[in-house]
Amino acid sequence: QVQLVESGGGLVQAGGSLRLSCAASGSIFRINAMGWYRQAPGKQRELVARIGSGGSTNYGDSVRGRFTISRDNAKNTGYLQMNSLKPEDTAVYYCNADVYTFGGRSLTSWGQGTQVTVSS
């Protein structure tokens, strides 16, 4: 079993910055891709950013150039640096990881989410 715990959300003014963290724990042999998704009230969950095991990245159109995804493989932790925040970035942000366990299973885990609120 694998657990993901997000932290770093909160309230920030427009133009400000936040850094989210996602710590993975459990029976982890290897983490393949890690990602961040977000869901605003009344909207579908959308991709914010993903990072592969080799460091390749892709971003949603609305955040490209403002957000940066990174990871520390030694700590099984992913990060999302969010700069130039806008009110439309307000959402619950979820961490996601594709994990290969010591038991030989491939699974996708999700965190519980962290609220990000950007005031105008």
C-alpha positions in Angstrom: 0.0 0.0 0.0 1.2 3.5 -0.8 0.2 6.8 0.8 0.6 10.3 -0.6 0.4 13.3 1.7 0.2 16.8 0.3 1.2 20.0 2.1 1.8 23.6 1.5 -1.6 24.8 0.4 -3.2 28.0 1.8 -4.5 31.5 1.1 -2.4 33.8 -1.0 -2.9 37.1 -2.8 -2.9 37.3 -6.5 0.6 37.5 -7.8 2.0 35.6 -4.9 3.6 32.2 -4.7 3.1 28.8 -3.0 5.1 25.6 -2.9 3.2 22.3 -2.6 4.9 19.1 -1.5 3.8 15.5 -1.9 5.4 12.9 0.2 5.0 9.2 -0.7 5.4 6.4 1.7 4.7 2.7 1.9 5.9 -0.3 -0.1 7.6 1.7 -2.8 10.2 0.1 -5.1 10.1 2.8 -7.6 8.0 5.9 -8.4 7.5 6.3 -12.1 5.5 9.4 -13.0 4.3 11.9 -10.5 1.7 14.6 -11.1 -0.4 17.4 -9.8 -4.1 17.8 -10.7 -6.6 20.3 -9.5 -10.3 20.6 -9.2 -12.3 23.8 -8.7 -15.9 23.8 -7.5 -18.2 22.8 -10.3 -15.4 21.9 -12.7 -13.7 18.7 -13.7 -10.4 17.6 -12.3 -7.6 18.8 -14.7 -3.9 18.2 -15.2 -1.6 20.8 -13.7 1.7 19.2 -14.3 3.4 15.8 -14.5 7.0 14.7 -14.3 8.5 11.4 -15.4 11.0 9.2 -13.7 13.8 10.7 -15.8 12.7 14.3 -15.2 10.7 15.0 -18.3 7.8 17.4 -17.7 4.5 18.5 -19.2 2.2 21.2 -18.0 -1.4 22.3 -18.5 -1.8 25.3 -20.8 -3.1 27.5 -18.1 -0.1 27.1 -15.8 2.8 26.8 -18.3 5.5 29.4 -17.5 4.2 30.0 -14.0 4.3 26.6 -12.3 7.3 24.3 -12.0 7.1 20.6 -11.1 10.1 18.8 -9.6 10.9 15.7 -7.6 13.4 14.3 -5.1 13.7 10.6 -5.8 15.8 10.0 -2.7 12.9 11.3 -0.6 10.1 10.0 -2.7 8.7 13.5 -2.7 7.3 15.7 -5.4 7.0 19.5 -5.5 4.9 22.1 -7.3 6.3 25.6 -7.2 3.5 28.0 -8.1 4.3 31.6 -9.0 2.3 34.5 -10.3 -0.8 33.0 -8.9 -4.2 34.1 -10.2 -7.7 33.8 -8.7 -8.5 31.2 -11.3 -5.9 29.0 -9.8 -8.1 28.5 -6.8 -8.8 24.8 -6.4 -8.1 21.7 -4.4 -4.8 20.3 -5.6 -4.2 16.6 -5.7 -0.9 14.7 -5.9 -0.8 11.5 -8.0 1.9 8.9 -8.4 2.4 5.8 -10.5 4.2 3.4 -8.3 5.9 0.0 -8.6 5.8 -1.7 -5.3 8.1 -4.2 -3.6 5.3 -6.8 -4.1 5.6 -6.4 -7.8 2.4 -4.4 -8.3 1.9 -1.4 -10.4 -0.6 1.0 -9.0 -1.7 4.7 -9.1 -2.1 6.5 -5.8 -3.8 9.8 -5.0 -3.4 12.2 -2.1 -6.2 13.6 -0.1 -5.8 17.1 -1.6 -4.8 20.5 -0.4 -6.7 23.7 -0.8 -5.2 26.6 -2.6 -7.1 29.9 -2.5 -5.9 33.0 -4.4 -7.6 36.2 -3.5 -7.9 39.1 -5.9 
